[in-house]
Amino acid sequence: MNLDHPLPLLGGISPNTFMRKYWQRKPLLIRQAIPGFKPSLSIADIKTLVKREEVESRLIWHDDKGWHMKSGPLERLPGARKPNWTVLAQNVDAHDDAMAELMHQFRFISDARLDDAMISIATEGGGVGPHFDSYDVFLLQAVGRRRWRISGQKDLSLMPGLPLKILSHFRAEEDFELEPGDMLYLPPHIAHDGVAQGDCMTISIGFRAPTAGALARGLLDAAGDQIMARLGDTGGLYASPPLPGPTLDARYKDRGIHATTHPAELPEALISAALEAVRRVPFTPQLAARFLGQWLTEPSQAAWFQPGDQTLDLLDGIPDEGLLKLDRCSRLMYRDNSVFINGEVAAIAAKPWLRQLADERQISCAALRKARPSAEALEMLNAWLDDGWIHYLI
């Protein structure tokens, strides 16, 4: 993808222009982002999907008594002629190849930010009320029409006592009606209210936005894991040697301390020893990459991998034709020489061919043969094939 070329998905502006002028800055309405768009799943398909236990879903409706919400699985839904209800299905990209491919059209933004494709279906008047999100979202109209009212208001206070977050004082500043193929981009904290105009389906492409607290806690946990790894076994197919750092196996010593008349008081020397131990722990870009790589590639709870055909053994020879393609649920990332897949650290270096597989989500067998991967790398690819993380396609 040439990041300076106009992209129809973005209304004829380039990805670089979009990121510079709109991303996390201001909304963008894109008429016919995907002309003639027809979703791979129907409204009936979504009604079936939300009955499954592994699918995260919610039913939201409003009536004279106010707003209501029920979490899935949803065995029974309101009648199709009953107005004012909507159903949300999360992580639909984990259940449908075409939906995963649709989500991957937004990969001019890092995979580290790309989260999932959520689908909402609704009857006349259905919606989730005026609200705001703390993350970026593209709202693609798939079936029917939906009216969107948006606002850049600063007052984001919520109505108390409701089962979902609804703004107390929503004041619309702009008003749009979207038809199939139209798309609306909203940065974080833009207030919005989408109401179905008849039977309706909307696809939301959402992005991760971790809090500073989540990043800090994750990094601290990763540092703790590294300390334990330096003290214990690091074997296994997906294991990686611990990062450089102190072993921290020396025992606390307090030779020369005085006797005490306050035995229940924490010793100052022990407190100082604990702080000094923490100061010796290295917080490096490598540690951050190890934490983020494993965390961000962890498959969603909806992910399910079909075990592969074990008749193909790449150690016996790479086929002349075909390609290796990542499963729709697989997440593969890299940094420098480190490789992360589905929450694991791969024990092979990020060679150019492997970066190609990660960036393009597939690699031809011809390109793989030309790269001449090591036996260790081929053994790893065999394991990924067996686990269903990648597939061989002719």
C-alpha positions as CSV (number, residue, x, y, z in Angstrom):
1,M,0.0,0.0,0.0
2,N,1.3,3.4,-1.0
3,L,0.5,5.6,2.0
4,D,0.5,8.8,-0.1
5,H,-2.0,7.5,-2.7
6,P,-5.7,8.3,-2.4
7,L,-7.7,5.5,-0.8
8,P,-11.4,5.1,-1.7
9,L,-12.0,3.6,1.8
10,L,-11.1,7.1,3.1
11,G,-13.1,9.1,0.6
12,G,-10.2,9.7,-1.8
13,I,-7.7,11.0,0.7
14,S,-4.4,9.1,1.4
15,P,-3.7,7.2,4.6
16,N,-1.0,9.7,5.5
17,T,-3.4,12.6,5.0
18,F,-6.0,10.9,7.1
19,M,-3.6,10.2,9.9
20,R,-2.3,13.7,9.9
21,K,-5.6,15.6,9.7
22,Y,-8.3,13.4,11.2
23,W,-6.9,10.5,13.3
24,Q,-7.7,11.4,17.0
25,R,-8.5,14.9,15.8
26,K,-11.9,15.2,14.2
27,P,-14.7,13.2,12.6
28,L,-14.8,12.3,8.9
29,L,-18.0,11.4,7.0
30,I,-17.1,9.2,3.9
31,R,-19.9,8.7,1.4
32,Q,-19.6,5.3,-0.4
33,A,-16.3,4.3,1.3
34,I,-17.2,0.8,-0.1
35,P,-19.5,1.4,-3.1
36,G,-22.3,-1.2,-3.4
37,F,-21.2,-2.8,-0.1
38,K,-23.0,-6.1,0.8
39,P,-22.0,-7.7,4.1
40,S,-20.9,-11.3,4.2
41,L,-23.3,-11.9,7.1
42,S,-27.0,-11.2,7.1
43,I,-29.2,-9.9,9.9
44,A,-30.5,-13.5,10.3
45,D,-26.9,-14.7,10.6
46,I,-26.2,-12.3,13.4
47,K,-29.4,-13.5,15.2
48,T,-28.0,-17.0,15.0
49,L,-24.5,-16.0,16.0
50,V,-25.6,-14.3,19.3
51,K,-27.1,-17.5,20.5
52,R,-23.6,-19.1,20.8
53,E,-21.9,-19.1,24.2
54,E,-18.5,-18.1,22.8
55,V,-19.9,-15.0,21.2
56,E,-19.9,-11.9,23.4
57,S,-23.2,-10.1,22.8
58,R,-25.7,-7.7,24.3
59,L,-29.4,-6.9,23.7
60,I,-30.3,-3.3,24.4
61,W,-33.8,-1.8,24.2
62,H,-35.7,1.2,25.5
63,D,-39.4,1.7,26.3
64,D,-41.6,3.8,28.5
65,K,-39.7,2.5,31.6
66,G,-36.3,3.5,30.3
67,W,-33.2,1.7,29.0
68,H,-32.6,-2.0,29.5
69,M,-29.7,-4.4,28.7
70,K,-29.2,-8.1,28.7
71,S,-25.9,-10.0,28.1
72,G,-25.7,-13.0,25.8
73,P,-26.0,-15.7,24.8
74,L,-29.3,-14.6,23.5
75,E,-31.6,-17.5,22.9
76,R,-34.7,-15.3,22.2
77,L,-34.9,-11.9,20.7
78,P,-37.7,-9.4,20.4
79,G,-39.9,-9.7,17.3
80,A,-38.7,-8.2,14.0
81,R,-41.7,-5.8,14.0
82,K,-41.1,-4.6,17.5
83,P,-39.2,-1.3,17.5
84,N,-36.5,0.2,19.6
85,W,-34.2,-2.7,20.2
86,T,-30.6,-3.5,19.0
87,V,-28.2,-6.5,19.4
88,L,-24.5,-6.1,19.5
89,A,-22.1,-9.0,18.6
90,Q,-18.4,-8.5,19.4
91,N,-15.4,-10.0,17.7
92,V,-17.3,-11.0,14.6
93,D,-14.0,-11.1,12.7
94,A,-13.1,-14.2,14.7
95,H,-16.1,-16.0,13.3
96,D,-16.1,-15.0,9.6
97,D,-13.3,-14.8,7.1
98,A,-14.8,-12.0,5.0
99,M,-15.4,-9.9,8.1
100,A,-11.7,-10.4,9.1
101,E,-10.7,-9.3,5.6
102,L,-12.9,-6.2,5.9
103,M,-11.2,-5.3,9.2
104,H,-7.8,-5.8,7.6
105,Q,-8.5,-3.0,5.1
106,F,-7.7,-0.7,8.0
107,R,-4.2,-2.0,8.5
108,F,-2.7,1.4,7.5
109,I,-3.0,1.7,11.2
110,S,-0.8,-0.6,13.4
111,D,-2.1,-4.0,14.3
112,A,-1.2,-3.0,17.9
113,R,-4.2,-0.6,17.8
114,L,-6.6,-2.6,15.7
115,D,-9.1,-4.4,18.0
116,D,-12.2,-6.1,16.5
117,A,-15.2,-5.8,14.2
118,M,-18.5,-5.5,16.1
119,I,-21.8,-5.8,14.3
120,S,-25.1,-4.2,15.6
121,I,-28.5,-5.1,14.1
122,A,-31.5,-3.1,15.0
123,T,-35.2,-2.4,14.3
124,E,-36.8,0.9,13.8
125,G,-35.6,3.3,16.5
126,G,-33.0,0.9,17.8
127,G,-29.7,2.2,19.2
128,V,-27.7,2.4,22.4
129,G,-28.4,6.0,23.2
130,P,-26.2,9.1,23.1
131,H,-22.8,8.1,24.4
132,F,-19.1,8.5,23.8
133,D,-16.2,6.0,23.3
134,S,-12.7,6.2,24.7
135,Y,-11.3,4.8,21.5
136,D,-11.3,5.5,17.7
137,V,-14.0,3.8,15.6
138,F,-15.1,3.5,12.0
139,L,-18.8,3.0,11.6
140,L,-19.7,1.3,8.3
141,Q,-23.3,1.1,7.3
142,A,-24.0,-2.4,6.0
143,V,-27.8,-2.8,5.7
144,G,-30.6,-0.2,5.8
145,R,-30.1,3.3,7.1
146,R,-29.0,4.8,10.4
147,R,-29.2,8.4,11.5
148,W,-26.1,9.6,13.3
149,R,-26.0,12.8,15.4
150,I,-22.6,13.8,16.7
151,S,-21.2,16.5,19.0
152,G,-17.8,17.7,20.2
153,Q,-19.3,18.8,23.5
154,K,-17.1,18.8,26.6
155,D,-19.8,17.8,29.0
156,L,-19.5,14.0,29.1
157,S,-21.4,13.4,32.3
158,L,-23.6,10.3,32.4
159,M,-27.1,9.5,33.5
160,P,-27.0,7.7,36.8
161,G,-28.6,4.4,37.6
162,L,-28.7,3.0,34.0
163,P,-27.3,-0.4,32.8
164,L,-25.3,1.3,30.1
165,K,-23.5,4.6,29.7
166,I,-25.8,7.3,28.3
167,L,-24.9,11.0,28.3
168,S,-27.0,13.2,30.6
169,H,-26.9,16.3,28.3
170,F,-26.4,15.4,24.6
171,R,-26.5,18.3,22.3
172,A,-26.1,17.3,18.6
173,E,-24.0,19.6,16.4
174,E,-24.1,17.6,13.2
175,D,-26.6,15.2,11.7
176,F,-26.0,12.5,9.1
177,E,-28.0,9.7,7.6
178,L,-25.8,6.8,6.4
179,E,-26.8,4.2,3.7
180,P,-25.0,0.9,2.8
181,G,-21.4,1.7,2.0
182,D,-21.2,5.0,3.8
183,M,-18.8,5.3,6.8
184,L,-18.3,7.6,9.7
185,Y,-15.0,7.9,11.5
186,L,-15.1,9.2,15.1
187,P,-12.1,9.9,17.3
188,P,-12.3,9.3,21.1
189,H,-14.7,11.3,23.2
190,I,-16.9,12.5,20.4
191,A,-20.4,12.2,21.6
192,H,-22.7,10.4,19.2
193,D,-26.1,8.8,18.9
194,G,-27.0,6.3,16.2
195,V,-30.7,5.5,15.6
196,A,-31.9,2.8,13.1
197,Q,-34.2,4.0,10.4
198,G,-36.0,0.6,9.8
199,D,-34.1,-2.7,9.8
200,C,-30.5,-1.9,10.1
201,M,-27.0,-3.4,10.4
202,T,-23.9,-1.3,11.2
203,I,-20.3,-2.6,11.4
204,S,-18.0,-1.0,13.9
205,I,-14.2,-1.3,13.4
206,G,-12.8,-0.5,16.9
207,F,-9.3,0.2,18.1
208,R,-7.5,-0.5,21.3
209,A,-6.7,2.3,23.7
210,P,-5.0,1.0,26.8
211,T,-4.8,3.2,29.9
212,A,-1.5,4.3,31.3
213,G,-2.4,2.2,34.3
214,A,-2.9,-0.9,32.2
215,L,0.5,-0.4,30.5
216,A,2.3,0.2,33.7
217,R,0.8,-2.9,35.4
218,G,1.5,-5.0,32.4
219,L,5.1,-3.9,32.3
220,L,5.6,-4.5,36.0
221,D,4.1,-8.0,35.6
222,A,6.5,-8.6,32.6
223,A,9.4,-7.5,34.8
224,G,8.4,-10.0,37.5
225,D,8.1,-12.8,34.9
226,Q,11.6,-12.1,33.7
227,I,12.9,-12.3,37.3
228,M,11.3,-15.7,37.7
229,A,12.5,-16.8,34.3
230,R,16.1,-16.1,35.2
231,L,15.6,-18.3,38.3
232,G,13.8,-21.2,36.7
233,D,13.2,-23.3,33.6
234,T,12.8,-21.6,30.2
235,G,12.4,-24.6,28.1
236,G,9.6,-25.3,25.6
237,L,8.9,-24.7,21.9
238,Y,7.7,-21.2,22.3
239,A,10.0,-20.2,25.1
240,S,12.6,-17.5,24.7
241,P,15.6,-16.9,26.9
242,P,15.1,-14.4,29.6
243,L,16.2,-10.8,28.8
244,P,19.5,-9.7,30.3
245,G,19.2,-8.5,33.9
246,P,20.1,-9.3,37.5
247,T,19.2,-12.7,38.9
248,L,18.2,-11.3,42.2
249,D,18.9,-14.5,44.0
250,A,21.0,-13.1,46.8
251,R,19.4,-13.5,50.3
252,Y,18.7,-10.5,52.5
253,K,21.3,-10.0,55.2
254,D,21.2,-7.8,58.2
255,R,24.5,-8.5,60.0
256,G,25.3,-6.0,62.7
257,I,21.8,-4.8,63.4
258,H,20.8,-4.0,67.0
259,A,18.4,-5.8,69.2
260,T,14.9,-4.2,69.2
261,T,12.2,-3.4,71.8
262,H,9.7,-3.0,68.9
263,P,9.6,-6.4,67.2
264,A,6.4,-5.7,65.3
265,E,7.9,-2.6,63.5
266,L,9.0,-3.1,60.0
267,P,12.8,-2.8,59.8
268,E,14.1,0.2,57.9
269,A,16.9,-1.9,56.4
270,L,14.4,-4.4,54.9
271,I,12.4,-1.6,53.3
272,S,15.6,-0.1,51.8
273,A,16.6,-3.6,50.6
274,A,13.2,-4.0,48.8
275,L,13.5,-0.6,47.1
276,E,17.1,-1.3,46.1
277,A,16.0,-4.7,44.5
278,V,13.4,-2.9,42.4
279,R,16.0,-0.2,41.3
280,R,18.1,-3.1,40.0
281,V,15.4,-4.3,37.7
282,P,16.0,-3.0,34.1
283,F,13.0,-1.4,32.4
284,T,14.1,-1.4,28.8
285,P,12.5,-1.2,25.3
286,Q,13.2,-4.9,25.0
287,L,11.1,-5.6,28.1
288,A,8.3,-3.3,26.9
289,A,8.3,-5.1,23.5
290,R,8.2,-8.5,25.2
291,F,5.2,-7.4,27.3
292,L,3.3,-5.7,24.5
293,G,4.1,-8.3,21.9
294,Q,2.6,-11.1,24.0
295,W,-0.3,-9.0,25.3
296,L,-1.4,-7.6,22.0
297,T,-1.2,-10.9,20.1
298,E,-3.2,-12.8,22.7
299,P,-6.2,-14.2,20.8
300,S,-9.6,-13.0,21.7
301,Q,-11.9,-15.3,23.7
302,A,-13.8,-15.9,20.6
303,A,-10.8,-17.3,18.7
304,W,-10.9,-21.0,17.7
305,F,-8.3,-22.7,15.6
306,Q,-9.0,-25.7,13.5
307,P,-6.0,-28.1,13.8
308,G,-4.2,-28.3,10.5
309,D,-3.5,-31.1,8.0
310,Q,-0.4,-32.8,9.5
311,T,0.5,-34.5,6.1
312,L,2.5,-31.4,5.1
313,D,6.0,-31.3,6.5
314,L,8.0,-28.3,5.5
315,L,11.2,-30.0,6.6
316,D,10.7,-32.5,3.8
317,G,10.5,-29.7,1.3
318,I,8.6,-26.5,0.7
319,P,5.9,-27.0,-2.0
320,D,6.5,-25.4,-5.4
321,E,3.0,-23.8,-5.4
322,G,0.5,-22.3,-3.0
323,L,1.0,-20.0,0.0
324,L,1.0,-20.0,3.7
325,K,-1.7,-17.7,5.2
326,L,-2.4,-16.7,8.8
327,D,-5.7,-17.9,10.2
328,R,-8.2,-15.1,10.6
329,C,-7.8,-15.4,14.4
330,S,-4.0,-15.4,14.4
331,R,-2.1,-12.3,15.6
332,L,1.5,-12.0,14.5
333,M,3.8,-9.1,15.4
334,Y,7.5,-8.4,15.5
335,R,10.0,-5.9,16.8
336,D,13.7,-5.9,15.8
337,N,14.5,-9.7,15.9
338,S,11.7,-10.7,18.3
339,V,8.6,-12.5,17.0
340,F,5.2,-12.7,18.8
341,I,2.3,-14.9,17.8
342,N,-0.9,-15.6,19.7
343,G,0.5,-14.5,23.0
344,E,3.7,-16.5,22.7
345,V,7.3,-15.5,22.1
346,A,8.6,-17.5,19.1
347,A,12.1,-18.9,19.4
348,I,13.1,-17.7,15.9
349,A,14.4,-14.4,14.7
350,A,12.3,-12.0,12.7
351,K,13.9,-12.6,9.3
352,P,12.6,-10.6,6.3
353,W,10.3,-13.4,5.1
354,L,8.7,-13.7,8.5
355,R,8.1,-9.9,8.6
356,Q,6.5,-10.3,5.2
357,L,4.2,-13.0,6.6
358,A,3.3,-10.7,9.5
359,D,2.7,-7.6,7.4
360,E,0.9,-9.2,4.5
361,R,-0.6,-12.1,6.6
362,Q,0.5,-14.5,3.9
363,I,3.6,-15.5,2.0
364,S,3.9,-17.5,-1.2
365,C,5.7,-20.8,-1.1
366,A,8.0,-19.5,-3.9
367,A,9.0,-16.6,-1.7
368,L,9.5,-18.8,1.2
369,R,11.7,-21.2,-0.8
370,K,13.8,-18.3,-2.0
371,A,14.3,-17.1,1.5
372,R,15.8,-20.5,2.5
373,P,14.6,-20.5,6.2
374,S,16.5,-22.5,8.7
375,A,15.4,-26.0,9.8
376,E,14.5,-24.4,13.2
377,A,12.2,-21.9,11.4
378,L,10.6,-24.7,9.3
379,E,10.0,-26.7,12.5
380,M,8.2,-23.7,14.0
381,L,6.1,-23.2,10.8
382,N,5.2,-26.9,11.0
383,A,4.0,-26.4,14.6
384,W,1.9,-23.4,13.5
385,L,0.4,-25.4,10.7
386,D,-0.4,-28.3,13.1
387,D,-2.0,-25.8,15.6
388,G,-4.1,-24.2,12.8
389,W,-2.4,-20.8,13.3
390,I,-1.4,-20.8,9.7
391,H,-2.8,-22.7,6.7
392,Y,-1.4,-24.0,3.5
393,L,-3.5,-22.9,0.5
394,I,-3.1,-23.9,-3.1
